[in-house]
Amino acid sequence: MPNSPDDRDQLIADLLEEAHGLRMKLEDFSLYTESKVAEFVLARKSLTEERDSAQHHLQLAQHDVQVFRLRQDQMQQQLIELSQKLRVIEARTERLIKQRDAARARVQALEASRAVRIATRLRKLLRRG
């Protein structure tokens, strides 16, 4: 324990200087923590906006996928219906082709017959005469 007033004054001055130094360190630390908190707040705000944007894009993509699948199902159903109609049309076309071929065969048979050849010759003769 200091005995003289000068030692006591020096001790008080040293303590005041140390207290001032601690206050300055506390102020520096406070400024540092405030700046870091501000950085974290800005980073959080940015990340929150990015997350919200990503969630919005995800919802849009999910909706698009849902619409795509619905349209795909509709197109699949249309394909099935059109395939059935095509089979019906192909069968009808095949029947008509067979009828046409049969009619051609009958016409060829008739044209090849002796009576038709005679009738054709008579017509030619009658036109000349």
CNS distance restraints for C-alpha pairs under 8 A (distance, minus, plus):
assign (resid   2 and name CA) (resid   7 and name CA) 5.68 0.50 0.50
assign (resid   2 and name CA) (resid   8 and name CA) 6.04 0.50 0.50
assign (resid   3 and name CA) (resid   7 and name CA) 6.95 0.50 0.50
assign (resid   3 and name CA) (resid   8 and name CA) 7.38 0.50 0.50
assign (resid   4 and name CA) (resid   8 and name CA) 6.36 0.50 0.50
assign (resid   5 and name CA) (resid   9 and name CA) 5.98 0.50 0.50
assign (resid   6 and name CA) (resid  10 and name CA) 6.01 0.50 0.50
assign (resid   7 and name CA) (resid  11 and name CA) 6.02 0.50 0.50
assign (resid   8 and name CA) (resid  12 and name CA) 6.13 0.50 0.50
assign (resid   9 and name CA) (resid  13 and name CA) 6.04 0.50 0.50
assign (resid  10 and name CA) (resid  14 and name CA) 6.02 0.50 0.50
assign (resid  11 and name CA) (resid  15 and name CA) 6.05 0.50 0.50
assign (resid  12 and name CA) (resid  16 and name CA) 6.03 0.50 0.50
assign (resid  13 and name CA) (resid  17 and name CA) 6.03 0.50 0.50
assign (resid  14 and name CA) (resid  18 and name CA) 6.04 0.50 0.50
assign (resid  15 and name CA) (resid  19 and name CA) 5.98 0.50 0.50
assign (resid  16 and name CA) (resid  20 and name CA) 6.03 0.50 0.50
assign (resid  17 and name CA) (resid  21 and name CA) 6.15 0.50 0.50
assign (resid  18 and name CA) (resid  22 and name CA) 6.13 0.50 0.50
assign (resid  19 and name CA) (resid  23 and name CA) 6.08 0.50 0.50
assign (resid  20 and name CA) (resid  24 and name CA) 6.17 0.50 0.50
assign (resid  21 and name CA) (resid  25 and name CA) 6.18 0.50 0.50
assign (resid  22 and name CA) (resid  26 and name CA) 6.00 0.50 0.50
assign (resid  23 and name CA) (resid  27 and name CA) 6.04 0.50 0.50
assign (resid  24 and name CA) (resid  28 and name CA) 6.10 0.50 0.50
assign (resid  25 and name CA) (resid  29 and name CA) 5.98 0.50 0.50
assign (resid  26 and name CA) (resid  30 and name CA) 5.91 0.50 0.50
assign (resid  27 and name CA) (resid  31 and name CA) 6.13 0.50 0.50
assign (resid  28 and name CA) (resid  32 and name CA) 6.09 0.50 0.50
assign (resid  29 and name CA) (resid  33 and name CA) 6.07 0.50 0.50
assign (resid  30 and name CA) (resid  34 and name CA) 6.05 0.50 0.50
assign (resid  31 and name CA) (resid  35 and name CA) 6.11 0.50 0.50
assign (resid  32 and name CA) (resid  36 and name CA) 6.19 0.50 0.50
assign (resid  33 and name CA) (resid  37 and name CA) 5.97 0.50 0.50
assign (resid  34 and name CA) (resid  38 and name CA) 6.06 0.50 0.50
assign (resid  35 and name CA) (resid  39 and name CA) 6.14 0.50 0.50
assign (resid  36 and name CA) (resid  40 and name CA) 6.09 0.50 0.50
assign (resid  37 and name CA) (resid  41 and name CA) 6.04 0.50 0.50
assign (resid  38 and name CA) (resid  42 and name CA) 6.16 0.50 0.50
assign (resid  39 and name CA) (resid  43 and name CA) 6.00 0.50 0.50
assign (resid  40 and name CA) (resid  44 and name CA) 5.86 0.50 0.50
assign (resid  41 and name CA) (resid  45 and name CA) 6.05 0.50 0.50
assign (resid  42 and name CA) (resid  46 and name CA) 6.09 0.50 0.50
assign (resid  43 and name CA) (resid  47 and name CA) 5.99 0.50 0.50
assign (resid  44 and name CA) (resid  48 and name CA) 5.84 0.50 0.50
assign (resid  45 and name CA) (resid  49 and name CA) 6.15 0.50 0.50
assign (resid  46 and name CA) (resid  50 and name CA) 6.13 0.50 0.50
assign (resid  47 and name CA) (resid  51 and name CA) 5.94 0.50 0.50
assign (resid  48 and name CA) (resid  52 and name CA) 6.04 0.50 0.50
assign (resid  49 and name CA) (resid  53 and name CA) 6.05 0.50 0.50
assign (resid  50 and name CA) (resid  54 and name CA) 6.06 0.50 0.50
assign (resid  51 and name CA) (resid  55 and name CA) 6.07 0.50 0.50
assign (resid  52 and name CA) (resid  56 and name CA) 6.12 0.50 0.50
assign (resid  53 and name CA) (resid  57 and name CA) 6.16 0.50 0.50
assign (resid  54 and name CA) (resid  58 and name CA) 6.00 0.50 0.50
assign (resid  55 and name CA) (resid  59 and name CA) 6.14 0.50 0.50
assign (resid  56 and name CA) (resid  60 and name CA) 6.23 0.50 0.50
assign (resid  57 and name CA) (resid  61 and name CA) 6.02 0.50 0.50
assign (resid  58 and name CA) (resid  62 and name CA) 6.02 0.50 0.50
assign (resid  59 and name CA) (resid  63 and name CA) 6.09 0.50 0.50
assign (resid  60 and name CA) (resid  64 and name CA) 6.07 0.50 0.50
assign (resid  61 and name CA) (resid  65 and name CA) 6.08 0.50 0.50
assign (resid  62 and name CA) (resid  66 and name CA) 6.13 0.50 0.50
assign (resid  63 and name CA) (resid  67 and name CA) 6.14 0.50 0.50
assign (resid  64 and name CA) (resid  68 and name CA) 5.94 0.50 0.50
assign (resid  65 and name CA) (resid  69 and name CA) 6.04 0.50 0.50
assign (resid  66 and name CA) (resid  70 and name CA) 6.17 0.50 0.50
assign (resid  67 and name CA) (resid  71 and name CA) 6.07 0.50 0.50
assign (resid  68 and name CA) (resid  72 and name CA) 5.95 0.50 0.50
assign (resid  69 and name CA) (resid  73 and name CA) 6.09 0.50 0.50
assign (resid  70 and name CA) (resid  74 and name CA) 6.25 0.50 0.50
assign (resid  71 and name CA) (resid  75 and name CA) 6.07 0.50 0.50
assign (resid  72 and name CA) (resid  76 and name CA) 6.05 0.50 0.50
assign (resid  73 and name CA) (resid  77 and name CA) 6.21 0.50 0.50
assign (resid  74 and name CA) (resid  78 and name CA) 6.17 0.50 0.50
assign (resid  75 and name CA) (resid  79 and name CA) 5.99 0.50 0.50
assign (resid  76 and name CA) (resid  80 and name CA) 6.27 0.50 0.50
assign (resid  77 and name CA) (resid  81 and name CA) 6.25 0.50 0.50
assign (resid  78 and name CA) (resid  82 and name CA) 5.97 0.50 0.50
assign (resid  79 and name CA) (resid  83 and name CA) 5.94 0.50 0.50
assign (resid  80 and name CA) (resid  84 and name CA) 6.28 0.50 0.50
assign (resid  81 and name CA) (resid  85 and name CA) 6.28 0.50 0.50
assign (resid  82 and name CA) (resid  86 and name CA) 5.97 0.50 0.50
assign (resid  83 and name CA) (resid  87 and name CA) 6.23 0.50 0.50
assign (resid  84 and name CA) (resid  88 and name CA) 6.39 0.50 0.50
assign (resid  85 and name CA) (resid  89 and name CA) 6.15 0.50 0.50
assign (resid  86 and name CA) (resid  90 and name CA) 5.94 0.50 0.50
assign (resid  87 and name CA) (resid  91 and name CA) 6.13 0.50 0.50
assign (resid  88 and name CA) (resid  92 and name CA) 6.21 0.50 0.50
assign (resid  89 and name CA) (resid  93 and name CA) 5.97 0.50 0.50
assign (resid  90 and name CA) (resid  94 and name CA) 6.02 0.50 0.50
assign (resid  91 and name CA) (resid  95 and name CA) 6.23 0.50 0.50
assign (resid  92 and name CA) (resid  96 and name CA) 6.19 0.50 0.50
assign (resid  93 and name CA) (resid  97 and name CA) 6.06 0.50 0.50
assign (resid  94 and name CA) (resid  98 and name CA) 6.20 0.50 0.50
assign (resid  95 and name CA) (resid  99 and name CA) 6.21 0.50 0.50
assign (resid  96 and name CA) (resid 100 and name CA) 6.04 0.50 0.50
assign (resid  97 and name CA) (resid 101 and name CA) 6.04 0.50 0.50
assign (resid  98 and name CA) (resid 102 and name CA) 6.03 0.50 0.50
assign (resid  99 and name CA) (resid 103 and name CA) 6.07 0.50 0.50
assign (resid 100 and name CA) (resid 104 and name CA) 6.11 0.50 0.50
assign (resid 101 and name CA) (resid 105 and name CA) 6.10 0.50 0.50
assign (resid 102 and name CA) (resid 106 and name CA) 6.21 0.50 0.50
assign (resid 103 and name CA) (resid 107 and name CA) 6.13 0.50 0.50
assign (resid 104 and name CA) (resid 108 and name CA) 6.02 0.50 0.50
assign (resid 105 and name CA) (resid 109 and name CA) 6.02 0.50 0.50
assign (resid 106 and name CA) (resid 110 and name CA) 6.03 0.50 0.50
assign (resid 107 and name CA) (resid 111 and name CA) 5.93 0.50 0.50
assign (resid 108 and name CA) (resid 112 and name CA) 5.92 0.50 0.50
assign (resid 109 and name CA) (resid 113 and name CA) 6.21 0.50 0.50
assign (resid 110 and name CA) (resid 116 and name CA) 6.70 0.50 0.50
assign (resid 111 and name CA) (resid 116 and name CA) 5.68 0.50 0.50
assign (resid 111 and name CA) (resid 117 and name CA) 6.92 0.50 0.50
assign (resid 112 and name CA) (resid 116 and name CA) 7.14 0.50 0.50
assign (resid 112 and name CA) (resid 117 and name CA) 7.14 0.50 0.50
assign (resid 113 and name CA) (resid 117 and name CA) 6.60 0.50 0.50
assign (resid 114 and name CA) (resid 118 and name CA) 6.21 0.50 0.50
assign (resid 115 and name CA) (resid 119 and name CA) 6.13 0.50 0.50
assign (resid 116 and name CA) (resid 120 and name CA) 6.06 0.50 0.50
assign (resid 117 and name CA) (resid 121 and name CA) 6.27 0.50 0.50
assign (resid 118 and name CA) (resid 122 and name CA) 6.17 0.50 0.50
assign (resid 119 and name CA) (resid 123 and name CA) 6.20 0.50 0.50
assign (resid 120 and name CA) (resid 124 and name CA) 6.33 0.50 0.50
assign (resid 121 and name CA) (resid 125 and name CA) 6.18 0.50 0.50
assign (resid 122 and name CA) (resid 126 and name CA) 6.03 0.50 0.50
assign (resid 123 and name CA) (resid 127 and name CA) 6.14 0.50 0.50
assign (resid 124 and name CA) (resid 128 and name CA) 6.46 0.50 0.50
assign (resid 125 and name CA) (resid 129 and name CA) 6.26 0.50 0.50
